[in-house]
């Protein structure tokens, strides 16, 4: 391990992650370049079975030039995960390596052992106690994760709940790398925000991977109840996943509004986050009806969509599952409900029907967003893990 801090200015970095959604790995690259990094190599591996199968390597230069290459064995997750530590076969020397899961960090530890990088950060974006179910795969993954927590120069989790749970699960003690929390952030400078006119739109927005634990079915049940009661509320859903076709069928069954538009617009996965931000900025309320299943790994997460909601200045109606729920409710930016459709519908109406409540929550969301502006979050966080900006 290296105790000497690494200056960002003039240095070269490697960032390795899975997926292409907006998150800490995607925020880190432009931040490093803006702070004077000479080069950033961004490696993105496949994440979901529904997504692309290519392993993408983009090299960004301080001059603004970039070059992209893709290695595509036509093998998707979970089988492609075995290739992640091997691709690309060669990477140049670097001063800092950021691995956003244990396979990515494991490759970084090997690079450090070979003298090809100086400082390795194990930056975990989730904590899942039983990732692949009981059996050898979970035990193997946890063993690699525990090794990375001990051998990296620093380790990061998105929430204190995840940091503590990972330490307990792996039995980490004084032999572990120093740990810190770097929460999810948002880009305030580039993010369009709602204004007072948004209240009159009566539009609910949902952003997230379309799986059962995200509660999209609960949202559609709530909207069905409201529409049957004569409410004019409409919904926009962004996200891909195994429930996408089901959501589209249910959206079609809800029909159209009096003006001829769909009651529920399903965008699917929106690749460009600027388009995501534009859709958020025309909404009235954001929904995050996570399942309250005690086994859901959202209990340890810091969901990126909540920061995207805050960045747009949107009041949030959500369940208590994420560890940030109580904090957002106390700040006045969120209204916490149960994962019951009737309770969710009632919560949405409380915000949609009360202009003063909406304004108050909008102001609170905007204030919370300033705390999580990516430049603020990353400068503080990188200093804590051994880099000077």
N, C-alpha and C positions, 0 to 999 in steps of 0.2 A: 504494500500500500504506500501511497505517496501522501505526505503531510503538507507538502509545499503547495500553496495556492497557485492556480493557473490564471494568468491574465487573459481575458477574452480578446483584447486588442492584438491583432497580428497572429492569432493562433488558428489552428485547423481542428475541426470537430467532426465527429461521426454521430449521427442520430439514427437509431434503429428501432422501428416500431411495426405494429401490425394494423392494417386498415388505413383509410384515407379520409376519415372524418376529422372535423376540427377539434383539436385537443391540445394537450401540452406539447407533444412532439411537433405538431404543426406550428404552434406558437413560438417554440424555442428557436427554430431556424431563422425566421426573419429578425427575431430579437438579437441573436448572436451576430448576424451580419450588420445590423444597424449599430451595434456596439463595437464594430471594427474587426470582426473575425476575418481572417484571410480566405478561408474556404470552409464550407459546410457540406458534408456528404450526407444526404438524406435517403435512408433505405427503408422502403415500405413493403412489408410482406402481406400476403393475403390474410384476411381475418375471418370472413364468413363464407359459408358454402354458396350463398347467393351472389357474392361479389366477384370481382375479377380474380383470375388465377396467376397473374403476372407478379413477379418480384421486381419492383421498380427502384432504380438507383438514380438519384438526381444530384449532380454536383453543382453547387452554387459558388461562384467566385465573388470576391469583394468588388470587382469591376462591374458586377451586374450580369455578367455572362453566366449561362447555365447549360448543362448538357444532360440529356436523359437517356438511359438505356433500360431495357426491360428484359428480364430472363423469365420465360414462360414455359415451364415444363408441362403445362396443361393439367396440373394436379391441384385440386382445391382442398380447403380445410375439411377435416382435420389432418388428412394425409400430408398436406403440404408443410405442416409445422415441422416435420422431420428435416425438411430442406432449409428451414430458416437459418440455422447456424452455419450453413455451408455456402450460402449465396449472399453476395457475390463471392467467388473463390478468393479474390484478392482485393484488398483495400489499401490505400496509401497510408503513410504514417499520420498520426494525429496527436493532438495535445490533450483532447478530452473525448471520452466515449460515453454516450448516454443510451443505455439500454432500457426500453420501456416494457420489458417482460424478462423473465429469467433466461429464456433462450437467447435473447438479444444481449443481455448482460454477460451470459456465459461466453459468448464469442468475444466480447470485449475483454474479459479476464484472460482469455488465451492470447489476444493481441497484446495485452500488457505484459504477459509473461515472456512473449517473444520480442519485447522491446519496441513494439510498433505503436503504442499509445501510452500516455503518461497517467491519466486519471480516469477512473471508471465509476460512473454513477448508476446504481440500480434504481430505476424510477418506475415503480409499480403503479399501474392505472386502475387496478382492481384488487380485491381480496376475495377469493372464493374458497371456503373451507374444504369443499369436496368437489373439486373442479371437474373431474371426469367420472364421478361416482366412485364407490368402493372398488379398489383393485390396484393393479400394478401401475397403471398410467398415472393415477393421482399420486401414488407414493413416489414415483420417479420424478414427476414435476415438482412436488414439494421438496424433494431432496435437492434438486437443482436450485430451487428458489432459496432454500436455506443456505446453501453454499454461497450463492450470490450475496445474500444478506451479510455473510461473514467475511467474504473476500473482497467485496467492492470497497472503494475508497469512501463512498457515502451511499446511503439508501434513502429513498423518498417514497412517501405514500401521499395520497390525495386528501386523506382525513386522519384525524387523531384516532378514530375508531379503527381504521384499517391498520395504522402503524402499530397500535397496541395488540390487535388481534393477530397480526402476522408474527410479532415477537413472541406471543404466547404459544401460537401453533408450532413454531419452530424451536421453542426453548432458547431464544436468543438471550445472551447475557453480555458480560463485559467483552466477549470475543467478537461481538457484532460490530459492523461498521456504524459510525454515527448516523442516527436517523433523524429526519426532519419531515415536516408536513409542508408541501407546496400545493395549495388548492387549485382547482380549475379557475380559469380567468375568462375575460372577454376583452375584445378590442373596442374600446370606447371611441377611439378616434375615427374608426371607419364604420361604426355601427349606426344605422339609421334608427331613430327612436319614435315611438308613438307620440302623438300630440292630443290635445283635447278632443279633436274631431273623432278620434278612435272610439270614444265611448259610444257614439251613435251607431257604429257599425254592427254592434252585437255579434261579434265574430270571435269564436274560441279557436285557439291554435294548439296543436299537439305536435311535438317533435320527439322522435325516438325510434329505436329499433322495434319493429312490430313483433313482439313476443308477448306471451301471456302476462309475465310479471310487470310489464309496463302499463297495464290497465286500459289499453285502447278499447277493449270490448265494454268495459265499465263506462267509458266516456260515451260510446255510441248508444248504450242503454239509457244513459242520462239524457242525451240529446233527443232520443226517441220520446222519452217521457215529456220533455219540454215542448217538443213540436206538437205532440198530441194534445197538450194543454193550450195550444194556440200561440206559443212563443215563436218569435221570428228568428231565433238564434241560428247561426250557421257555423260550420266548422271547417278548418283546413288541417289536414293530416300530412305530416312529412316523415318519411322513413320507409326503409325496406325491411324485409324479414319474412319469416315463414307464414305470418298471418296476413301478408299483403293482399292476396287474392280474396281472402275472407272479408277483410275490411272493405275492399272495393265492391264486393257483392252487397254487403250491408249498406254501404253508402248509396249504391244504386237503388236499393229498396226504399230508402228514405225519400227519394224523388227530388223534385225541384221546388224552388221558392216561388212566390207569387210573381217575381220578376223574371222567372225562367232560368235562373242559375241553380246549380246543385246545392242541396242542403249541406252535403258533406263533399268537399273536394279532396281527393286523395292524390297527392303529388308523387308518391313513391319516394325513393331515395333521391335527394337533391345533392348533386356532387359539389357544386360551387357554393361555398358557405355564404358568399355575398347574396346569392338568390335566397338562401335560408333567411338571412337577416332582413331582406326586403319583404318576405312573406310575414315574418314576425312583426314588422313595423306597421302592418296594416290590420293587425288584430286588436281585440279589445281586452281579452283575458287569455292567459296561458294555463293549460291543464297539465298536471303531472300526477295522475291517479295510480301510482305504483301499488301493486299488490302488497298487502300486509302480511304475506307469508313470512314466518320467522326465518325460513331458510334462504330467503332472497338475499343475494349478495349486495343489493342496493343498500342494505342496512349499514354497510361499511364504506359506501361509495360517496363521491362528490360529483353527482351527475353534471356533465357539461351542459346539458340543455337548460338547467336551472340558471346557469350563468348567462347563457344566450338570452333567456327570458329577461333576466335583470338588465342585461345590456340594452335591450330594446325598451326598457322602462315599463314592462308589462306586469300588472298584478298577477299573482299566481294562486291557483286553487290546486291544492296538492294533499296527498296523504302524508302521514308522519314517518314513512319508511326511511327516507334518506336522513343521515345524521344532522344535516343542515336545516331540516324542516322547522325545528323549534326556534332556531336562531332567526330564520327568515320571518317566522310568524311574530316573534318578539319585536323585530324591527318594523313590523307593519307592512311588509312586502308580500306576505303570503297568508292565505286563509287555509287552515288545516282541516280536512274532512276525513271521514272513513272511506274505505274502498268499496262502499255501497253506492249503487247507481242513484238511489233516491237522495242520499246525503250529498253526493257530488252535484246533482242537479240543483239542490237547495243552495249549496255553496256558490255555484256559478250565478244563480239568480241574485244572491246577495250583492255580488259585485256588479252584475250587468244592470241591475235596477236602481242602483244608488250612485248617482254621479259624484257626490262628495266622498263616499267611501272609495270609489274608483280613483279619484284624484289623489286622495291621501295615499293609497297603495302605490299608485304610479310614482309619486314623489319618493316614497320609501324605497321602491325598487331601483330608481335612478341613483339614490344615495348609496345603497348597498353595492351597486355596480361599480361605483368609483373606488371602492375598497379592493375590487378584484380586477382592475384594469391590468392587462397582461404585463406591461412594462413595470408596474409596481410589484406585482406578484413575482415575476422572474428575477428582477434585480435583487430583491430580498432573498429569494430562494436560492439563487446561484451563489450568493455570498455565503450562505449557510452550508453549502456542499463543496466549498473550496475553490470558487472562481471569483475573480475580481473584474468588475465591469468598468 
